[in-house]
Amino acid sequence: MDLDEIIIFKMFCWDSMDRLVEVLGGNGILKYLVGTSEDAAQLDRLAAEAGIDPLILMDNAALAVFRVLRSNFDLDRERVLILAGTGNNGGDALGTGLKLFVEGYDVKICIVGDPGRYGYPAERYYRVLVSLDAEVTPILGRPDLPRLREYLEWSTVIVDGIFGTGLNREVEGFYREVIKMVNASKKPVVSVDIPSGVGGGDAKIYGEAVRASYTVALGILKIGNIIYPGAEYNGRLYITRLAYPSSLLRQLETRTYLNIPIEIKPRKESGHKGEFGKLLTVGGAANYYGAPLLSTYAFLKAGGGYARLASLPEVIRVAASRAPEIVYHPLEDDGRGGLSTANIDHILEIIRDAGIDILILGPGLGRSGESQELARELFKKVDIPVILDGDGLYILREEPEIVKNRGGETVLTPHRAEFSKIFRVSMEMLEGSAVEMVREIAQENRCYIVYKGAHTQIATPDGEVFINMSGNPGMATAGSGDVLNGVIAAMYGLGLRMRDAVKNGVFIHGLAGDLAAEELGMDGMTSWDILEKLPKAVKMLRESREEVVERYLPEVVL
């Protein structure tokens, strides 16, 4: 062995790399940043400029993967197969193989591709492994697949380091066959940084992707770790800081984070209902009775103080039978089952006289001409915060500039199809680029956008995006988004600034859905079930915030 190889060997015999991390300033606060492969490359460049040898980063990556293996498997009883590509991701996998080998565990290594392509520092691991007579086998093409099949049959655990986060084209040919064989083996898989075949920057599945049991994200979380469909392939997600100090993380251009809700202040003991927010909801139409009720009642169930609903008499009759706590204001029909524009002055009077703090506009509104015109005029004329949802969003299709031109804060809550129609963005364009598109439109229109879906995205007027991790597929049910409106309004009513009200509202909504799913199961769960769990969700966030939030964050290793 040469000197470099001896250094690597000694480092991997350490029980911990904590001392090294401390020396490099890596004991700062870990931020749950979410970036692209370009952001990861920028971080590597910043580290190089700061004098951090990439060999140290790879050492840390390998040790983190090793720790995840050791924490989830009895390595004395396992047979670990390392699948290493020929890039840096493969180098991380080789480093993991070296650690397993020097610790005396049963490990074999397959290099998927030509090992002659290794550059620094991955080639150092390769040379050390060969010099130590570890079992290292190149898999160069289809003729070698029978050999790989033998290794897969031998293994009980697989480490996937075939492709990294920079993948941006279809996985084809021999590599596709390798991934198919891994998935067909049904063995538990630990993926390094991201499951091979998932795009780090866009979360796309490039033809075929490894379905991991565990994934260890390196340095920062990637879009492909967090956004679907890529997130579905992670299994349990971990994050390792490597040796990047906080000063470098702060220099990254990414402004995307996981959504971590803030603490809710205690309710004022002498407070009355008016001090916890005063909401008015305007919505409802013939045959659309539930949406405005769900939004308004969710406001109360999430801790809001005084709730009013302005709608058609027939909507009010149904709503009042379920929620007598709400104050109702009957409005005139336009003759076609919608709200008449003749109601505008009356609604403005309610807002003024009742001291309304926040308006929910649009749930169940319908898309008749007069209903849309009423919503458009209200939206323009009121200067209090407005949550624009459902059919109310369609007032922006022909006149999007009214968002940036209004005086009060605005929250838009579209799902993917609504976003596509309202902002005239194709569904195909949203595939893989939703984070940036939502960010751009929120900035351009100086509003908050809650892009609803699995791992809902929250974009702010200043260009930040927060990705929410609470919630479950059972929440994909009619009325779930209407409940969300009320929770956001309640958080604002409880005194949070709008930015935090939106973040907390989205998180609590997802938490309530998870509580409902735990009790009832996801199948058949309704929006009313979510609504009923709101008091418990708010209570949990108040009383055990750190514990609740930790449940949704990737576990930090190293």
C-alpha positions, 0 to 999 in steps of 0.5 A: 500500500502507498501512503494514501492507502494506509491513511484510508485504511486507518481512518476506516478502522476508527469507531467514529469519525466525530473527531474529524467532523469537529476539526472541520467545523461540521458540528453546526446546526444541520439544516434540512435543505433540499436541492438538486444535483447542481446544488450538490455539485456547488456544495462540493466546489465550495468545500474544495475552495475551503480546502476540504479534501473530497476523500474526507467527504467520501470517507464520511459518506461511507461511514454513514452508510455503514452506520445505517447498515449496522443499525438495521441489520445484524451484520454478523449474520448478513452477507452484504453485496456492494453494487458500485457504479463508476462515479463518485456514488460508486466510490461511496459504495466502495468505501462502505465495502472497505469498512465492512471488509476491514471490520471482518463482515461478509462482503462482496463487491461488484463494480457495475462498469469499467473500474478504469473509469474511476477518478480521485478519490474513488480509485483509491478505494478500488486500489485498497480493496484490490491490494487487500484481496477483497472480492471485487468483480467487474460486471461489464455487460450482459455476458456478466449478468449470470455472475451477478445473479449468483452474487444476488442469490448469495447476498442477504443485503444489497448496497446500491451505489450504481448511479448518483443524483446527476442522472438525467437520461433513461436507464437502458440496456445492461444497466436497466437489466442490473436494476431489474435484477436487484428489484427482482431479488426482493432483498433489502437494499440500502441506497447511497444518496438516492436510489439508482434510476431516480433523478436527483433534481427532478424526482423522475424515474428514468425507465427503471429505479431501485426500490430501496429499503433505506436511503442515506442522502449525502450532504443535503436532501435532493428533490428526488428524495422528497418529491414524488414519484422519486420519494416512493423509492427511498424506503426509510430516509436518512441524511448525513451532514458529511463534513460540510460546515454550516458556513458552506450550507448557507452559501448554497443557492437553493432556497428549498427546505423541509417544512418544520412548523413553529411553536404555537403560543399558548392561548390567552387565558382571558381571551374571548373568541374574537381574539382568536381570529374572525373568519368569513367564508364565501362559497357554495352553490347548488349541489355544492354544500359541503366545501364551504362548511368544511372550510369554516368548521375546520377553522373552529376545530383547529382553534379559530375563534369566530366563524361566519359563512355567507352562502345560499340559503339551501347551503346554509340549511345543510351546513347549520344542521352539522355545525350550529356554532357557525354564524350564517349569512344568507345570500341571493341566488343568481337564478342558476344555482350560483351567487349573485353579484348583487351580494357584493356590497352586503358581503363587504358590509359583513367584513367591515362591521364584523371586523373580519380578519381573514376571508376564505373565498371559493370553496364550492363556489361553482363557475357560473358567470355571476359567481366568478364575477362576485369572487373577482370583485371581492378579491379586488376590493378587500384588503384583508388576507384572502385564501383563494381556493377551489372554483375561486381560483378560476378568477385568475385564469383571465386576469392573473395580475389581480393577485399582485395588485391587491393590497392584502396578503393572498394564499392560493391553494391549487392542486396540480390540475388546478395549477395547470389550468389557472396558470396555463402550464402543461401537466408535462411541464410540471413533471419534474419542475413543479418546485421551480414553477411554483416558486416562480409564480409565487414570487411573480405574483407576490403571494403564497402558493400551497401546491397540494398533493403528496408532500405538499409544496409551500411557496412564499412571495420571497421565493422560498419553498417548504416541502411538507412531509406529514399526510398520507394517501388516504387524504386524497378525498373530496373536501380534504383541501377545503379542510386545509383552508380552515386550518391555515385561517385558524393559525392566522387567527391564533396570531401567527404571521401569514408565512408561519400560518400557512406552514403550520396549517399545512403540517397540522392538516397532514398530521390530522390526516395521519391520526385519522389513518392510524385510527381508521385506516386510509381506505374510506377515510373522509375529509370529516374524519380529518376535520375531527382529528384537528383538535388532537393534532393542534394539541400534539403540536402545542405540547410535544412539538419536537417529538411530533416534528421528528416523526416526519424528518429524515434521521440524521447519521454522522 
